[in-house]
């Protein structure tokens, strides 16, 4: 089970403080990145709908994102049908344009997608191995949280767990 009472309590809060609201938005963004940065496809059949991925990790991550309310529903040409659910389970469906995708390779150790989000902004979304992602973090933008993040990565790695980091940034039309 994915259950965490602190997470559930925060996400269901009716009148969050500004700090709590920021954390709620970051939680949603985390799972939104997982729901969009992959090469999973949806297979429709008489028996129902299922995910199919070249990598079982992607399939599991997409399923986890859906559990937490950020649902990859389908691919339609260069668009992804995405459903964002609130804590009550009510969903808002949207189409997100997939502009580019750079697949995971053993050399890159990360996957990247460039999307035009629902706010019409172009965003680069990435997920990958901690060793590759840490080198791409703007340290000055994350000086407060970086030491704690590094400690968590070291602790998890020390327990033999693989660590996947996520990142994103907005990019301009001219940069794209």
N, C-alpha and C positions, 0 to 999 in steps of 0.2 A: 504494500500500500504506500501511496505517496503522502499519507496524512501527516500534517504538521499543524498542531493547534494554533501556534503563534501566527503562521502564515494565514490560515483560514480566518482567524480573528481579525487580522489586519485587513484582509481583502474584503471582509463583510462589514467593516466599520461604516456606520452611517454618517458620522461627522468627524472625519479624520482631521488631525492637526495638519498644518502645511508640511511638516516633516514627514508625517505618515502618508500624506497624499503623494509626496515625491517618491517615497518608497513603493507605494502601490503602483505608480506609473512605471517605475524601474522594473518591478516584478512583471508587469504586463509586457514591457518591451523585451525583457529576457526571453519570455516564452514566444513572443511574436517573432523574434529572430530565429528561434528554433523551428517555428512553423513555416518559415519562408526560405531558410538557407539550407537547401537539401536538393537531391535529385529524385525524390520519391514521386511516384505517380499513383493516381487513384484508378483502380480497376473496378469497373461496374459489370455486374453479371446478374443473372436471375436470382442467384443465391444471396446477393447483397453487394455491398461495397467494401473493398479492402485496399490497404496500402501495399505497394510493391516497391522495394528499393534494392539497388545493387549492393547496398551495405546495410546489414541488419541494425547497426547503430542508428542510422538515419531513421529507419522505420520506428525504432523505439523512442527516439527523441521527438519525432512528429507526434507519436501517440501520447507522450508525456505532455507536450505543449497543448494538445487538445484537451487532456484531462484538466489542465490548469486554465482552460478557457480561450486559448489561441489556436483556432482550428484551421488547418489546411484542408480545404474541401475538394478542390479540383484544379486542374490546369486547363485553360481554354486559350489556345493559340499562345500569345505572349502574355497572358494574364493569369493570375492566380485568384481563385475564388477563396476568400478568407472570411472566417466568422470569428468575431470577438465576443465572448460571453462574459456577462457580469456575474457577480457572486450568486445571484438567484437563478442563473442558467439561461437568462434571456440573451439571445444572440443578435448581433448586428452584422449583416453580411456586406462585404465590399469586394471590389475587384482591384487588385494591385498589379501594376504593370511591371513585368520582369524585363529589364532592359538588357542585362548581361549576366552571364554566369561563368565563373571560373571554377572548374571542378577541383576537388581534392586530388592531390597527387602525393606520392611518398616523398617527393622532393620539397614541395610547397608546405605540406603538412597542415593545410588549411583549405577551406572552401570560401568563396566570396560570391555574393550576388549583388547586383546593382538594381535597385527598384525605383519606380516613381510611386511614392506612397500616396495615401488618400488625401494628404495635405498638399499634393502636387510637387513636393520636394523630392529631389533625387538623393537617395541614401545608399551607401555601401554597407552591407551587412557581412560579417565574417564570423566563422567559428573555426577553431583549430587547436593544435597542440600548444600547450603552455609555452614551450620553448620558442615557437615561431610567433605567437601572439604577443608575448611580453616585449619583444623587440619592436613592436609596432605601436606601442602605447606612448602617447605624448605624456611623458613623466610629469611635466609641469602642470598639466591639467588634472592629474590624479595623485598628486603628492600625498594627500591626506589618507587615501584608502589603499594605496599601492603596497605599503609594508604589510598591512593586514592580509591583503590578497596573496602576496608572496608567501607569507607564513602558512596560510591555508593550503596553498598549492604544495608547499614543501611537506606539510603534515600528511596530506592525502597521498602524495607520491610515496612518502615513507611507509605508508600502509599498503603500498602496492597497487594503488588505484590510478587509473589513467585520468588525466585532468584535461578538460575541454574548456577553453575560454571563448567568450563571445565578445564581439566589439562591433561598433557601428560609427559612422560619421556622415554628416550631410556633405554632399559635394555640389558644386555649382554646375550650371548648364555648360559653361565653357570648359570646366575641368573634365566633365563627362565626355 
